[in-house]
Amino acid sequence: MEFIRDIYATKHAAGKPVISFEFFPPKTDEGDRNLLEKTIPALSQTNPDFCSVTYGAGGSTREKTLMIVDRIQREHKLTALAHLTCVNHTRDEVRVLLQKIRVLGCKNILALRGDPPDGGEFKPTPGGFEFSSQLVQFIRESGNFSTGVAGFPEGHIACKEGKFADWQHLKTKVDAGADFVLTQLFFDNADFFEFRDHVAGKLGMHVPVVPGVIAILNPAQVIKFTQLCGSKIPPPLRAKLDALGSDEEAAIKFGIEYATRQCEELLRAGVPGLHFYTLNKSRSTVQVLKNLGLA
């Protein structure tokens, strides 16, 4: 398996975008089967560069996250990115987890502060980490990993000082040793371009900053997502979602079209890659990549 920092460097030299997918650990056995036996095999046919697996609130999916990472690498021969959070972890527990990840042959970690399991305010675990930049530094000192972090084009919802303060926090994470940035989902590319230009031009941050893209599947679902993560839905898009209502098939087709147009503009602007939030489904992401000529 490759270091993701090397994947970005190789693709950049070749003038090609890095394509990556994100999955979450399902809550049911049926969900596990669908993800492992249908979704991942279907998406692997598009020849992605790596796949990431999220970590439940408070580390609640720890073992399942590692199981999916292992199967992605063993069964599909794809590079995997394991998410790891500060929540409910001491430094000693993280050290043990890093060893487990290393034993699986996984070389890549997305270091996150993470969400508390009760949805409340984040509180550092005694003996753990207060900031994700501290986790990044700890992983770097552990050696033999390529570490990514999350970026927020519209600012993190919990950062009361605003987006520019949040972007400065991102610089701290990169200075601590992060190799690349995967962004939160967004629907207005202008937000991403402002963010990218600021962190590169004003803050001097020169690691790959990769846009996170989602193809809308269900209007109500995506409205809920944006409320939780703090991303906005532009008024014209919101009007379209309201008009689609409960017509799921029409919503899926519209989501594919919108994501395709969004990705086309991002690629024209020279982004280093596209990171797709798949929602553990394959149809829309596969079709977007076909539309872009990248499948």
Order of alpha helices (4+ residues) and beta strands (2+ residues): alpha-beta-alpha-alpha-beta-alpha-beta-alpha-beta-alpha-beta-alpha-beta-alpha-beta-alpha-alpha-alpha-beta-alpha
